[in-house]
Amino acid sequence: MLNYVDQPENADAGPDKNKIIKLFDLPKDIVEKMENNGFDIACINNYSGKIEYISDSVQKVLGFSKQEAIGQTVFRYIMRDDLINIKNYFDMNNHNEQKFYIHIRNHIGRFIVFEIILQVIEFQGEKKVLSLSRDISDKKQAEEMLIRSEKMSIAGQLAAGIAHEIRNPLTSLKGFVQLLQGGITNKDEYYKIMMDEIDKINAITSELLFISKPMTDEKCNENVQIMLQDVIILLRTQANLYDIDLVLEVQGDYMVHCDKSQLKQVFINLIKNAIEEMANGGMIHVQVYRNGQECVISIADQGPGIPKHLIHKLKEPFFTTKKNGTGLGLMISNQIIDNHNGRLEIKSENGKGSTFSICLPFSED
């Protein structure tokens, strides 16, 4: 993969009047593309990232004049974590549209969230990068409110099962304390059992607090197996109530670049949905495996399945097949996966169950 962001940030610093592109210089197909796609800022830069064309709207959106931006590198305006993401996944040999979510700095140093479409174009005998950026700050805030709301809803729904899960080790601890008060021997053996029970309570409560805490949108490299094990700790009690076995099978030590809080919510949403669909018990098989350059997390249930004509509607807001469902869980999960440059695939067969597969790019070393 060829990454134009590997070039130094000060490459060709300063405007070169011979390289400044005017709108009327651009080929008709590029102008039409810009006109037919709703955007807030249009930009064309060279292989080194130097801006050669930018739309007049940059003044209104970011506060920079067009003259200030021309000749500068795009990298000086983009958040560092987003630059790393683009470096890892943007391919200069791919002439198709490539979509990213990035933070761009405005004239007062505040970062604004943009959905950006990048496309490699041939112009004046050179490869250029056309970018069409749309400010999605309001949309992002609305999404975060929905995600936060769904997180709290899930925490509330899990609370009853978790209370039961905590009550059992507390009962055991109370019994061991009473035995110790009676002066029994073999205290070391009882101490070990008591510590194990305390560790179980701590793991459950810590995980519940983790999914309830506010959004951070902080991405780093995370171990998929560890995240899934944490989620299964939370959901195992609910699975037991439905007479369901949760089976985790991991084929490798896989890492993905993600926001751990958000991705755990996706796992909880999908596994919890699977549990609620299996009224007659059975097994939920969670598999993690490699498929080319992607890490696949597959969640297969043994429920009644989903009619084919409804599968495409599952990701739509407020659509649900459950009597008391909100219709937001799958939509939110799909948005989170999309924001991680991944995709959600759904396969189902009436009477044989459904499989939800999360496909995410591997972390770059």
C-alpha positions as CSV (number, residue, x, y, z in Angstrom):
1,M,0.0,0.0,0.0
2,L,1.3,3.4,-1.0
3,N,0.6,6.2,1.5
4,Y,1.0,9.8,0.5
5,V,1.1,10.8,4.2
6,D,4.5,9.3,4.5
7,Q,5.9,12.5,2.9
8,P,7.4,15.1,5.3
9,E,4.9,17.7,6.5
10,N,7.0,20.6,5.3
11,A,7.5,19.2,1.8
12,D,7.2,22.0,-0.8
13,A,6.2,24.5,2.0
14,G,4.9,27.8,0.7
15,P,2.6,28.5,-2.2
16,D,3.9,27.8,-5.8
17,K,1.8,29.9,-8.1
18,N,2.5,27.5,-11.0
19,K,0.8,24.7,-8.9
20,I,-2.3,26.6,-7.8
21,I,-5.4,25.0,-9.4
22,K,-8.3,27.1,-10.5
23,L,-11.8,25.7,-10.6
24,F,-12.1,26.3,-14.3
25,D,-8.8,24.3,-14.8
26,L,-10.5,21.1,-13.5
27,P,-11.8,18.4,-15.9
28,K,-15.6,18.4,-16.3
29,D,-16.0,15.0,-14.5
30,I,-14.3,16.3,-11.4
31,V,-16.3,19.5,-11.3
32,E,-19.5,17.4,-11.7
33,K,-18.4,15.1,-8.9
34,M,-17.9,18.1,-6.6
35,E,-21.2,19.7,-7.6
36,N,-23.2,16.4,-7.2
37,N,-21.9,15.5,-3.8
38,G,-23.0,17.6,-0.9
39,F,-19.9,18.9,0.9
40,D,-18.7,21.7,3.0
41,I,-15.1,21.9,1.8
42,A,-13.6,20.6,-1.5
43,C,-9.8,20.3,-1.7
44,I,-7.2,19.0,-4.1
45,N,-3.6,18.2,-2.9
46,N,-0.6,16.6,-4.4
47,Y,1.3,13.5,-3.4
48,S,3.1,15.4,-0.6
49,G,-0.2,16.7,0.8
50,K,0.3,20.2,-0.4
51,I,-3.0,22.0,-1.0
52,E,-3.3,23.2,-4.7
53,Y,-7.0,23.9,-4.7
54,I,-9.5,24.5,-1.9
55,S,-13.1,25.8,-2.2
56,D,-14.0,29.3,-1.0
57,S,-16.2,27.7,1.7
58,V,-13.1,27.0,3.8
59,Q,-13.4,30.5,5.2
60,K,-17.0,29.9,6.5
61,V,-16.4,26.4,7.8
62,L,-12.9,26.6,9.3
63,G,-12.2,30.3,9.5
64,F,-9.1,30.2,7.2
65,S,-8.9,32.2,4.1
66,K,-8.4,30.4,0.8
67,Q,-5.0,32.2,0.5
68,E,-3.9,31.0,3.9
69,A,-4.6,27.4,3.1
70,I,-3.2,27.2,-0.5
71,G,0.4,25.9,-0.4
72,Q,0.1,24.4,3.1
73,T,0.0,20.7,3.7
74,V,-3.3,19.1,4.7
75,F,-1.5,17.2,7.5
76,R,-1.1,20.3,9.6
77,Y,-4.9,20.6,10.0
78,I,-5.7,16.9,10.8
79,M,-5.7,15.3,14.2
80,R,-2.7,13.0,14.7
81,D,-4.7,9.8,15.4
82,D,-6.7,10.4,12.2
83,L,-3.4,10.9,10.2
84,I,-2.2,7.5,11.5
85,N,-5.5,5.9,10.4
86,I,-5.3,7.5,6.9
87,K,-1.7,6.4,6.7
88,N,-2.6,2.8,7.5
89,Y,-5.6,2.6,5.2
90,F,-5.5,5.1,2.4
91,D,-4.2,3.6,-0.8
92,M,-2.8,5.9,-3.6
93,N,-3.1,3.0,-6.1
94,N,-6.8,2.8,-5.5
95,H,-8.8,5.2,-7.7
96,N,-12.2,4.4,-6.0
97,E,-13.7,6.6,-3.3
98,Q,-12.3,5.9,0.2
99,K,-14.3,7.2,3.2
100,F,-12.9,8.3,6.6
101,Y,-14.1,10.1,9.7
102,I,-11.5,12.7,10.8
103,H,-11.1,15.8,13.0
104,I,-9.9,19.0,11.2
105,R,-8.6,21.9,13.2
106,N,-10.2,25.3,12.6
107,H,-8.6,28.8,12.9
108,I,-9.0,28.9,16.8
109,G,-7.5,25.4,17.2
110,R,-10.8,23.6,17.8
111,F,-11.2,20.2,16.1
112,I,-14.4,19.6,14.1
113,V,-15.6,16.1,13.1
114,F,-15.9,15.6,9.3
115,E,-16.9,12.8,7.1
116,I,-14.4,12.9,4.2
117,I,-14.4,11.2,0.9
118,L,-10.9,10.8,-0.6
119,Q,-10.3,9.8,-4.2
120,V,-7.1,9.6,-6.3
121,I,-7.4,11.5,-9.6
122,E,-5.0,12.1,-12.5
123,F,-4.5,15.7,-13.3
124,Q,-1.8,17.6,-15.2
125,G,0.1,14.3,-15.6
126,E,0.3,13.7,-11.8
127,K,-1.6,11.8,-9.2
128,K,-3.6,14.2,-7.0
129,V,-6.0,13.6,-4.1
130,L,-9.5,15.0,-4.2
131,S,-11.2,15.4,-0.9
132,L,-14.8,16.2,-0.2
133,S,-15.5,17.0,3.5
134,R,-18.8,17.3,5.3
135,D,-19.1,18.7,8.8
136,I,-21.0,16.1,10.8
137,S,-20.5,17.5,14.3
138,D,-24.3,17.8,15.0
139,K,-24.8,14.3,13.6
140,K,-21.9,12.9,15.8
141,Q,-23.4,14.5,18.9
142,A,-26.8,13.0,18.2
143,E,-25.2,9.6,17.7
144,E,-23.2,9.8,20.9
145,M,-26.4,10.7,22.8
146,L,-28.1,7.6,21.3
147,I,-25.1,5.4,22.1
148,R,-25.0,6.7,25.7
149,S,-28.8,6.2,26.1
150,E,-28.5,2.6,24.7
151,K,-25.6,1.9,27.0
152,M,-27.6,2.9,30.1
153,S,-30.6,1.0,28.9
154,I,-28.5,-2.2,28.5
155,A,-26.9,-1.6,32.0
156,G,-30.4,-1.4,33.5
157,Q,-31.6,-4.5,31.7
158,L,-28.5,-6.5,32.9
159,A,-28.8,-5.3,36.5
160,A,-31.3,-7.9,37.7
161,G,-29.1,-10.8,36.4
162,I,-26.0,-9.2,37.7
163,A,-27.5,-8.7,41.1
164,H,-28.3,-12.5,41.2
165,E,-24.7,-13.3,40.0
166,I,-23.3,-11.1,42.9
167,R,-25.7,-12.5,45.5
168,N,-24.3,-16.1,45.1
169,P,-20.7,-15.3,46.0
170,L,-21.8,-12.9,48.8
171,T,-23.8,-15.8,50.3
172,S,-20.7,-18.0,50.1
173,L,-18.5,-15.3,51.7
174,K,-21.0,-14.9,54.5
175,G,-20.9,-18.7,55.2
176,F,-17.1,-18.9,55.2
177,V,-16.9,-15.9,57.6
178,Q,-19.3,-17.7,59.9
179,L,-17.1,-20.8,59.7
180,L,-14.0,-18.8,60.5
181,Q,-15.7,-17.2,63.4
182,G,-16.4,-20.7,64.7
183,G,-12.6,-21.4,64.8
184,I,-12.4,-24.0,62.0
185,T,-9.0,-25.4,60.8
186,N,-7.8,-25.4,57.1
187,K,-8.2,-21.6,57.0
188,D,-5.8,-21.1,54.1
189,E,-8.0,-23.2,51.8
190,Y,-11.0,-21.1,52.8
191,Y,-9.1,-17.9,52.3
192,K,-8.4,-18.9,48.7
193,I,-12.0,-19.6,47.9
194,M,-13.1,-16.3,49.5
195,M,-10.5,-14.4,47.4
196,D,-11.8,-16.1,44.2
197,E,-15.4,-15.1,45.1
198,I,-14.3,-11.5,45.7
199,D,-12.5,-11.4,42.4
200,K,-15.6,-12.6,40.7
201,I,-17.7,-9.8,42.2
202,N,-15.1,-7.3,41.3
203,A,-14.9,-8.4,37.7
204,I,-18.7,-8.2,37.2
205,T,-19.1,-4.8,38.9
206,S,-16.1,-3.3,37.1
207,E,-17.5,-4.4,33.7
208,L,-20.9,-3.0,34.5
209,L,-19.4,0.3,35.5
210,F,-17.2,0.3,32.3
211,I,-20.1,0.0,29.9
212,S,-22.0,2.7,31.8
213,K,-19.3,5.4,31.8
214,P,-19.4,8.3,29.3
215,M,-18.1,8.1,25.8
216,T,-14.5,8.9,25.1
217,D,-13.9,8.2,21.4
218,E,-10.3,7.2,22.3
219,K,-9.0,4.6,19.9
220,C,-5.9,2.4,20.6
221,N,-4.9,-1.2,19.9
222,E,-7.0,-3.7,21.8
223,N,-7.0,-7.5,22.2
224,V,-10.2,-8.9,20.7
225,Q,-10.2,-12.0,22.9
226,I,-9.9,-10.0,26.2
227,M,-12.7,-7.7,25.2
228,L,-15.0,-10.6,24.4
229,Q,-14.1,-12.4,27.6
230,D,-15.1,-9.2,29.6
231,V,-18.4,-9.1,27.8
232,I,-19.2,-12.7,28.4
233,I,-18.6,-12.2,32.1
234,L,-21.5,-9.7,32.0
235,L,-23.8,-11.8,29.9
236,R,-23.2,-15.3,31.2
237,T,-25.9,-15.0,33.9
238,Q,-28.5,-13.9,31.5
239,A,-27.5,-16.7,29.2
240,N,-27.9,-19.2,32.0
241,L,-31.4,-17.9,32.8
242,Y,-32.3,-18.8,29.2
243,D,-30.5,-22.2,29.4
244,I,-27.9,-21.0,26.8
245,D,-24.3,-21.9,26.6
246,L,-21.9,-19.1,25.5
247,V,-19.0,-20.6,23.6
248,L,-16.0,-18.4,22.7
249,E,-13.5,-19.8,20.1
250,V,-10.5,-17.6,19.1
251,Q,-8.1,-18.7,16.4
252,G,-5.3,-16.2,17.2
253,D,-4.1,-13.3,19.3
254,Y,-5.7,-10.6,17.2
255,M,-5.5,-6.8,17.8
256,V,-7.7,-4.1,16.3
257,H,-7.5,-0.3,16.6
258,C,-10.7,0.7,18.3
259,D,-12.5,2.5,21.1
260,K,-12.8,-0.4,23.6
261,S,-16.0,1.1,25.2
262,Q,-17.8,1.4,21.9
263,L,-16.8,-2.0,20.5
264,K,-17.8,-3.8,23.7
265,Q,-21.2,-2.2,23.4
266,V,-21.5,-3.7,19.9
267,F,-20.6,-7.2,21.3
268,I,-23.1,-6.8,24.1
269,N,-25.9,-5.7,21.7
270,L,-25.4,-8.6,19.4
271,I,-24.9,-11.3,22.0
272,K,-27.8,-10.0,24.1
273,N,-30.0,-10.0,21.0
274,A,-29.1,-13.6,20.3
275,I,-29.9,-14.6,23.9
276,E,-33.3,-13.0,23.7
277,E,-34.1,-14.7,20.4
278,M,-33.4,-18.2,21.8
279,A,-36.5,-18.9,24.0
280,N,-35.8,-22.7,23.9
281,G,-32.1,-22.5,25.0
282,G,-29.2,-23.8,23.0
283,M,-25.7,-22.4,22.2
284,I,-24.3,-19.1,21.0
285,H,-21.0,-19.6,19.2
286,V,-18.7,-16.6,19.2
287,Q,-15.8,-17.1,16.8
288,V,-12.8,-14.8,16.1
289,Y,-10.7,-15.6,13.0
290,R,-8.7,-14.0,10.2
291,N,-10.1,-13.4,6.8
292,G,-7.4,-11.8,4.6
293,Q,-6.6,-8.3,6.1
294,E,-9.6,-8.4,8.4
295,C,-10.5,-9.7,11.9
296,V,-13.9,-11.3,11.8
297,I,-16.0,-11.7,15.0
298,S,-18.8,-14.0,14.2
299,I,-21.8,-14.4,16.6
300,A,-24.0,-17.4,15.6
301,D,-27.2,-18.3,17.5
302,Q,-29.7,-21.2,17.3
303,G,-32.8,-19.0,17.3
304,P,-35.7,-19.0,14.9
305,G,-33.9,-17.0,12.3
306,I,-34.9,-13.8,10.4
307,P,-37.0,-13.8,7.2
308,K,-34.9,-12.8,4.2
309,H,-37.1,-9.9,3.3
310,L,-36.5,-8.3,6.7
311,I,-32.7,-8.6,6.9
312,H,-31.9,-5.4,4.9
313,K,-34.2,-3.5,7.3
314,L,-32.4,-4.5,10.5
315,K,-29.9,-1.7,10.5
316,E,-32.6,1.0,10.1
317,P,-33.6,3.1,13.1
318,F,-36.6,2.0,15.1
319,F,-37.1,-1.2,13.2
320,T,-37.3,-4.2,15.5
321,T,-38.7,-7.7,15.5
322,K,-38.9,-7.7,19.4
323,K,-42.1,-6.8,21.2
324,N,-40.3,-4.4,23.6
325,G,-37.3,-3.5,21.5
326,T,-36.3,0.1,20.7
327,G,-35.0,-0.6,17.2
328,L,-31.8,1.3,18.0
329,G,-29.4,-1.4,19.1
330,L,-28.5,-2.7,15.7
331,M,-28.5,0.8,14.1
332,I,-26.0,2.0,16.8
333,S,-23.9,-1.1,16.4
334,N,-23.7,-0.6,12.7
335,Q,-22.7,3.1,13.1
336,I,-20.0,2.2,15.5
337,I,-18.6,-0.5,13.2
338,D,-18.7,1.9,10.3
339,N,-16.8,4.5,12.3
340,H,-14.1,1.8,12.9
341,N,-13.7,1.3,9.1
342,G,-15.5,-2.1,9.4
343,R,-18.7,-3.6,8.3
344,L,-21.5,-5.7,9.7
345,E,-22.7,-8.7,7.7
346,I,-25.9,-10.6,8.5
347,K,-26.9,-14.1,7.4
348,S,-30.0,-15.9,8.6
349,E,-32.1,-18.9,7.8
350,N,-35.6,-19.5,9.0
351,G,-35.6,-22.2,11.7
352,K,-31.8,-22.5,11.8
353,G,-30.6,-19.3,13.4
354,S,-28.7,-16.2,12.5
355,T,-25.0,-15.2,12.2
356,F,-23.9,-11.6,12.7
357,S,-20.3,-11.0,11.6
358,I,-18.3,-7.9,12.5
359,C,-15.4,-7.4,10.0
360,L,-12.7,-5.0,11.2
361,P,-9.2,-4.1,9.8
362,F,-6.3,-5.4,11.9
363,S,-4.1,-3.0,13.8
364,E,-1.0,-2.0,12.0
365,D,2.2,-2.8,14.0
